[in-house]
């Protein structure tokens, strides 16, 4: 026998001389091929999976109970205890190992995102992305009319939503890995990711312009926000694409997990919020149905109603700053490194290290900077006002097919998701390129935007400290400006409809409150104990107030005489209402500003007080007499 043949001979035989010795567990692993779809696994495939993950000791338990792949989604920590896995640590490790089947499937897709780089998306998330309802977000600008001011702001709700879904997964996975005792399972992770992905499904054309300006005027008395439409659109997305079975196949429990997803987007049904960004949820009762109090911290990931620190802001801060060319001072990657869940009373909240408190103030300062420089830019606001006017004029004449052949207008499309799915920024081009005579007024406004024939900026002012413009006053402000006729004669008479007055509420997301007061921190030496950090413990250079109003005034007439008259109306109105002095008040109305004594700049150095309205008025008059 040759040497080669001898090497092929079995190393040993059974005592009876027939057959070979039983294969070792390592050898048996190679005989069982695991498919990518765990739902197709039989009992032996499940046992093979356990061996590959180092859980050979539980193989016989699973074989005795005949656990196949279809049962894996339902193996919670308590179910494993009933199965016979006695030690808590082993149960948690086994649950995390099984959860990895859903979080790291073979058929993931990779998205190359300009902000987050190459990101992996779970197959279930990809199924949601590849629907008409989600793809619609490609055609809705993230910043609405701001794109007409910042040429780089061409990004849309589609990429932002993918970014939020990714960051939601990053945060919840970081918490799960750092604190296994939280018992975050694959269902929790998938639900949080889906909520982040779908939180903006309800946005209309030009994003916040639609629900913040157009709908309140077109459907007066109807209380509607894009969060409401996001829930309805999400339900429509699931049903119209037959995704209920897909959700169940990936381990989600219906309808409980769908309730959890919608609560993350909109909040609890009983919750009354002031501005949708941050509010104080009462501690008397647990207001949610999707998850128990022990997992309440999961509601702080996508849309944090407690303090406004959530992944939605993290993505749009980074993404908007990138496209606007504005510096982002907040590092969300660092927050992920220090995020922990700590008990606060009867609830659990996401906390961060005490040394990160300054970075959180930077986060809200970045938000304020974005509003001042971009979101509330004076040209952006007037362009959005002009688009709103055009949509209102075109509303009765634009017809959109909805369910069962029923037709809807722009403003009533929110009542039917089939029609609303077809409503995007494309409505701008539809009106602009139309030939119908009834759309001529709207077409003229949009053409003026394209040709940069905009309404004229008149000025900006603020109410005095501790006073604000009430909501019921706003509609009558243009009447007040038109009625504020200065004592000096004007060459042009202006009517209330010639003025546009925008009242802008600037804050840190919680009106007058400091959102950092709602944040809890932990120390290095006591990572499980939550503490508060007062503002005076951080720095004395932090803001004293966390809210203010800005009042912007525009004139629809663009000829030079009308604009000059409008500016004097505006200055006189500021005098009448005791508002702050317009920045160019001394230039546009030098005969009016000396009439308001407290507008004199008492803080200026004496050698700089050499112009109208600067320094002491009597001193200025004396100098003029001297030169005469």
LINZI-V442302 format. One record per residue. PHI is phi in whole degrees, 0 to 359 (* if undefined). NEAR is the number of other ideal C-beta (glycine too) atoms within 12 Angstrom. Layout:
BEGIN
<<PHI | NEAR> <PHI | NEAR>>
END
This chain:
BEGIN
<<* | 8> <287 | 8> <295 | 8> <294 | 8> <291 | 8> <294 | 10> <289 | 10> <276 | 10> <292 | 13> <305 | 13> <295 | 10> <206 | 11> <238 | 12> <288 | 12> <305 | 9> <279 | 8> <89 | 9> <247 | 9> <81 | 12> <235 | 16> <294 | 14> <301 | 11> <291 | 13> <290 | 13> <305 | 20> <296 | 13> <290 | 14> <292 | 20> <303 | 23> <290 | 14> <276 | 17> <251 | 24> <265 | 16> <271 | 25> <279 | 19> <289 | 17> <265 | 19> <297 | 34> <294 | 24> <269 | 16> <288 | 27> <269 | 24> <297 | 24> <292 | 23> <296 | 32> <296 | 37> <295 | 33> <297 | 30> <300 | 33> <298 | 38> <295 | 29> <295 | 23> <264 | 24> <86 | 16> <245 | 27> <300 | 21> <295 | 20> <259 | 32> <299 | 30> <292 | 19> <300 | 28> <292 | 35> <290 | 22> <296 | 13> <274 | 21> <55 | 17> <280 | 34> <257 | 23> <298 | 32> <293 | 21> <269 | 23> <301 | 36> <299 | 29> <260 | 24> <274 | 36> <279 | 27> <299 | 28> <291 | 16> <294 | 23> <293 | 35> <296 | 19> <294 | 15> <291 | 26> <125 | 21> <276 | 32> <280 | 15> <280 | 15> <299 | 17> <300 | 15> <291 | 24> <296 | 30> <296 | 27> <296 | 24> <291 | 39> <297 | 39> <297 | 32> <294 | 30> <292 | 38> <299 | 36> <298 | 25> <299 | 37> <271 | 38> <275 | 33> <229 | 22> <289 | 27> <289 | 16> <267 | 20> <284 | 21> <246 | 21> <250 | 16> <252 | 25> <265 | 14> <259 | 26> <294 | 21> <263 | 29> <257 | 30> <78 | 15> <279 | 14> <241 | 29> <267 | 27> <240 | 35> <299 | 43> <305 | 28> <294 | 38> <295 | 41> <295 | 27> <298 | 27> <289 | 37> <299 | 33> <274 | 20> <233 | 28> <301 | 23> <292 | 39> <278 | 40> <298 | 22> <305 | 35> <293 | 42> <298 | 24> <251 | 28> <233 | 41> <297 | 39> <298 | 41> <249 | 41> <56 | 43> <291 | 41> <298 | 37> <297 | 32> <283 | 32> <250 | 27> <257 | 29> <300 | 13> <278 | 21> <277 | 33> <264 | 25> <289 | 35> <231 | 33> <293 | 43> <298 | 34> <290 | 35> <297 | 42> <294 | 49> <297 | 42> <296 | 42> <292 | 47> <300 | 48> <294 | 42> <294 | 41> <300 | 47> <294 | 41> <297 | 33> <289 | 44> <291 | 44> <290 | 34> <297 | 30> <295 | 37> <295 | 34> <288 | 24> <283 | 23> <226 | 26> <301 | 24> <294 | 22> <288 | 33> <57 | 30> <283 | 37> <256 | 42> <296 | 38> <295 | 39> <300 | 43> <296 | 43> <296 | 44> <295 | 45> <295 | 51> <296 | 48> <296 | 47> <298 | 49> <296 | 43> <293 | 49> <254 | 50> <294 | 47> <248 | 42> <300 | 46> <270 | 41> <294 | 43> <262 | 48> <306 | 45> <60 | 43> <54 | 38> <290 | 36> <301 | 41> <292 | 42> <271 | 34> <266 | 29> <237 | 32> <288 | 40> <300 | 38> <301 | 23> <271 | 24> <281 | 29> <233 | 23> <299 | 13> <93 | 9> <267 | 17> <269 | 14> <216 | 28> <232 | 28> <295 | 36> <296 | 35> <298 | 29> <292 | 37> <298 | 43> <294 | 31> <295 | 32> <294 | 43> <297 | 38> <299 | 28> <296 | 29> <299 | 40> <294 | 34> <287 | 22> <290 | 20> <255 | 24> <59 | 14> <267 | 31> <301 | 21> <293 | 16> <296 | 26> <299 | 35> <294 | 24> <294 | 25> <266 | 37> <96 | 34> <282 | 36> <258 | 25> <258 | 24> <267 | 18> <300 | 21> <290 | 35> <294 | 31> <298 | 25> <299 | 36> <298 | 47> <291 | 37> <293 | 36> <294 | 47> <281 | 44> <254 | 37> <94 | 34> <292 | 27> <299 | 16> <272 | 16> <280 | 24> <253 | 16> <253 | 27> <274 | 20> <227 | 23> <81 | 29> <255 | 31> <204 | 37> <203 | 26> <260 | 21> <277 | 28> <296 | 15> <270 | 15> <294 | 11> <225 | 14> <279 | 23> <273 | 27> <257 | 31> <248 | 23> <290 | 35> <221 | 35> <285 | 20> <303 | 23> <295 | 19> <247 | 33> <297 | 34> <297 | 39> <295 | 44> <283 | 41> <262 | 41> <270 | 50> <275 | 45> <223 | 41> <280 | 37> <281 | 39> <277 | 37> <221 | 35> <83 | 38> <268 | 44> <212 | 43> <288 | 43> <301 | 45> <294 | 39> <303 | 41> <288 | 40> <287 | 41> <300 | 41> <295 | 36> <288 | 38> <294 | 42> <299 | 33> <299 | 27> <278 | 29> <273 | 32> <80 | 16> <248 | 28> <288 | 18> <262 | 29> <266 | 23> <247 | 31> <253 | 22> <288 | 40> <298 | 21> <293 | 21> <300 | 35> <301 | 29> <291 | 20> <250 | 29> <291 | 41> <218 | 36> <255 | 35> <233 | 32> <281 | 24> <233 | 27> <67 | 13> <268 | 14> <242 | 31> <243 | 32> <230 | 37> <284 | 42> <238 | 40> <222 | 40> <295 | 29> <300 | 30> <288 | 19> <269 | 32> <298 | 35> <296 | 26> <293 | 30> <290 | 43> <297 | 30> <298 | 28> <298 | 38> <287 | 40> <293 | 28> <298 | 33> <301 | 39> <296 | 32> <297 | 26> <299 | 37> <294 | 33> <290 | 22> <269 | 25> <228 | 34> <299 | 37> <251 | 35> <303 | 32> <297 | 32> <283 | 26> <301 | 38> <295 | 39> <287 | 39> <296 | 39> <293 | 43> <295 | 37> <290 | 39> <297 | 43> <299 | 39> <300 | 32> <296 | 40> <295 | 43> <294 | 30> <291 | 29> <273 | 35> <309 | 32> <292 | 20> <251 | 26> <267 | 34> <244 | 24> <236 | 33> <286 | 19> <245 | 23> <294 | 20> <58 | 10> <77 | 12> <287 | 16> <252 | 21> <231 | 27> <271 | 29> <299 | 42> <282 | 36> <267 | 24> <296 | 39> <294 | 36> <273 | 25> <219 | 26> <288 | 32> <295 | 28> <289 | 32> <294 | 42> <300 | 34> <273 | 27> <262 | 43> <222 | 32> <299 | 34> <298 | 22> <298 | 37> <299 | 39> <291 | 17> <299 | 28> <287 | 35> <298 | 26> <261 | 16> <283 | 24> <239 | 11> <292 | 18> <296 | 11> <291 | 17> <265 | 28> <301 | 19> <300 | 24> <293 | 34> <297 | 29> <295 | 22> <296 | 32> <294 | 33> <294 | 23> <295 | 24> <295 | 32> <300 | 21> <272 | 14> <64 | 15> <263 | 19> <265 | 31> <298 | 34> <271 | 32> <288 | 30> <256 | 45> <167 | 37> <226 | 33> <215 | 37> <218 | 29> <294 | 24> <296 | 19> <306 | 14> <70 | 12> <238 | 16> <220 | 27> <277 | 27> <286 | 14> <299 | 14> <284 | 10> <271 | 19> <300 | 22> <297 | 17> <261 | 18> <291 | 35> <293 | 32> <295 | 20> <296 | 26> <296 | 41> <295 | 32> <279 | 20> <278 | 33> <268 | 25> <292 | 30> <293 | 14> <285 | 17> <294 | 11> <247 | 24> <280 | 15> <234 | 22> <262 | 17> <247 | 36> <254 | 20> <304 | 23> <290 | 15> <277 | 29> <248 | 38> <237 | 36> <240 | 43> <256 | 35> <254 | 30> <247 | 31> <265 | 31> <256 | 30> <203 | 29> <264 | 39> <102 | 40> <226 | 31> <55 | 25> <280 | 23> <277 | 26> <274 | 31> <298 | 37> <294 | 39> <295 | 29> <264 | 33> <265 | 44> <246 | 36> <237 | 38> <225 | 31> <261 | 22> <298 | 16> <277 | 10> <217 | 15> <289 | 22> <254 | 21> <252 | 18> <273 | 28> <228 | 24> <258 | 23> <233 | 29> <286 | 17> <298 | 26> <287 | 14> <275 | 18> <260 | 25> <193 | 17> <271 | 10> <262 | 11> <282 | 24> <298 | 22> <275 | 14> <242 | 20> <238 | 28> <206 | 29> <199 | 31> <249 | 34> <246 | 31> <242 | 40> <252 | 36> <237 | 45> <232 | 36> <239 | 38> <286 | 31> <282 | 27> <248 | 22> <288 | 17> <298 | 14> <293 | 18> <294 | 26> <294 | 30> <298 | 26> <294 | 34> <297 | 44> <293 | 42> <287 | 40> <303 | 43> <295 | 48> <297 | 43> <296 | 37> <295 | 37> <298 | 41> <295 | 31> <297 | 21> <267 | 29> <60 | 19> <275 | 36> <291 | 25> <289 | 33> <301 | 34> <300 | 23> <256 | 22> <301 | 36> <293 | 27> <272 | 21> <280 | 31> <216 | 36> <294 | 23> <277 | 22> <260 | 32> <298 | 34> <294 | 27> <287 | 23> <250 | 27> <303 | 16> <283 | 18> <275 | 30> <293 | 25> <280 | 28> <284 | 16> <267 | 11> <285 | 17> <293 | 11> <298 | 15> <282 | 9> <261 | 11> <272 | 23> <233 | 18> <226 | 19> <302 | 26> <85 | 33> <254 | 28> <68 | 26> <280 | 20> <296 | 26> <297 | 14> <298 | 23> <296 | 26> <296 | 15> <296 | 14> <298 | 19> <296 | 14> <296 | 10> <299 | 9> <292 | 9> <294 | 7>>
END
